[in-house]
Amino acid sequence: EGWAVTVHPAGYCDGTRNSVCYREKTSHCQLSQHNDGRGVMKGDGLSGWLVLDLKDVTEGIFMARMEDYHQHKSNLRTEGWETVNNSTKEDGDGRRRKLKAPPPPHPPTWVFEIAINGVIQSMNTTDFQSRCHYMSYNNAICLLWNDEERALKKEKEDVEFAMRLVGEGGRIAVIALTHIYYA
C-alpha cells in the first residue's frame, strides 16, 4: 500500500523532438516545461511488497531500472506511518523541478528483498550495488534475478515478481524504479 507513482508528468515525455510533455492546464506557457520527465514508482521501508504479475516468462531473467539515490523520507505516501502498510496519505505535488542534495547513504540495516513465486532473496547494500550497472547519470540497470535452469526449459510461465525494502530504515530507506525488464 505504500508504493506511489511520483513525479510523473502529463503527456509523452521521452525527450525526443516529437514528444509532448508537461502540457498541464495549470501551465502558463505550453513551451516553458522541460521534456525529460522521469516518473518513478517509489517505496521505502514502510511500503510493504510491490507485487507484479509477469506473463510468459521463459528465460528467468529479471532486471529493473532502479534509483537508490532518493532522499531519506521522500516517499510522501508513507508520511506519518510507523508500521508497514499503515494508513496512507495522498501524494503531494511532486511536479516542480528541484535541485537535490547529494544522494544519502543507505542506512546500515538497508536490505532489499525480491521474491519470485514466493522464493525470497535478500540483498544488503553491497550485494544490491554489485548487481547494478550505471549506464549513464541517473540510469542504473540492476540484474535482480537470473534463473539459468528456467532458461534451459524454454517454457512460458506466468511469474509473481515482488520487491520490498526491510530492515530498521523505515522511511529512511527509499528506492524507486521506472522499468521492469524480463525474459
N, C-alpha and C positions, 0 to 999 in steps of 0.2 A: 504493500500500500504506500510505501514511502518513496517510490521511484517517480520522478517527474520529468516531463519534457520541458526544457527551458531554452531560452534564447533562440527560439525558432521563429524566424520572420515569415511574413506572408509572402507567397509567391515562389517562384523557381529561382533559387539562389546558388548557382554553381560557379559563378564568376565569369561565365562566358559572355560574349558581347550581345547575345540574343536573350539572355535571361532577364526576367522581370522580378525584381526583389524589393521588398520593403515598400510596397505600394499600399500603404495604410490610409484609412480615411482621416486619421489624425495628422498625416504629413502635410506640412505647409508647402512643400515643393516636392514634386514627384521625382526630381533629379538629384535631391540632396542626400539620399541614403547610399551607403556602401553596398557593394554587390558580392559579398563573400560570407553570407550568413552560414553559421555552423550551429544548428540546433543540436542538443545532446539529450540523452536520457541519463539523468543524474540520480545517484543514490549515495547513501552513506551507511554508517554502521547501525543506524536505526531503521533502515528502509526494508529489511527483510529480503526475501528471494525475489528476483526478477525471473519469471519463467516464460520461456519461448517454446512453442511447438514448431519444430523444423521438419519440413516434409521431404521425403525422398532422399535421405542421406545415404550415400554409397561409400565414400572414402573414409569417413570417420575423422575428418579434419575440421576443426572449429577455430576460427580466428576472429578478431574484433579490432576495430579502430578504437582505441581507448585513450582517455585523458585522465591521468592520475595526478595532475598538477593543480587541480581546482583548490581554491582557498578553503581552509577549515570553516565549518559551519555555513557553507554556501548553498546547501540544499534547503531552500526555503520550505519545501514540503514537510520537513521534519522539525521545523522550528517549534520549540515548546514541548517536544516529545521527550520522554525519559526512558521509554522502552521501545523495542522493535514493534513496528506496525501499530503505534498508538493512534489516537485521533489525529486527523490531518488538518492542515491549514493550506488554503489555496496559494498557489504560486504568485508572487508579486510581479511587478513589471520588470522583466529582465531584458528588455529590448534595447536599452541605451548602451552604446559602446563606451566602455570604461577601460582605462589603463589599469592593469592589475599589478599587484605586488608580486615579488618573486615567488615561485612555487614553494609551498611549505613542505617540510619533510614529512614522511609518513610517521605516524605515531609508532612507538616501539612495538606495540602489540598488533599492528596492522596485519590482517590476514584476509586474503581474497579467496573465496571458495567458488568452485564451479561444480555442477552436478550434471551428469549425462545419464538419463533414465534412472535417477536415484543414486548413482555411484558418485560420491563426493570426493573431490580432490582439493586440498588446501595448499595455498602458497603464501609464504611470508614475503616481505618486500624484495629480498634478494632473488627468490625464486620467480616472482612475478616479473621483475625487471629483466631477468635473464631471458624471458620469453618475448619481450617487446623489442622491436627494432624501430628506430626513429628514421623514417624515410625522408622527412623534412621537418621544419619547425612546426610544432603542434600536430604532428602526424605520426603517431605510434601505432604500428600494427603488431598485435600480440597473438602468438600461437598458443591458444588456451588448451587444446586437446588434440592429440594425434594418435588415433587408434589404427595402427598398421594392420592388425588382424581383421578389422572390419573392411579395410580396403581390399584385402585378398578375397573376401567373399563375393564382392561385386553385386550385392543385393541392395535394393532400395528399402529403406526403413524410415519410418517416422520416429523422430527423437525428441524427447523432452530435454531441453537445454536450460539450465538455471544458473544464476550467479548471485553472490551477495558478499558484503563485507562483514566481518565479525571481529571480535576482539574487544578491547576496552576503549576503542576510539570514539564510539558514539557518533556524534555529529562532526568530530574532528576528522575521521576517516571518510574521505569523499572520493568518488570515482565517477566518470561519465563515459558513455560510449555513443558512437554515431552510427556504426555499421557492424553487422554480424556477417561474416563470410563462412560458408560451409560447403562441403562437397561430400 
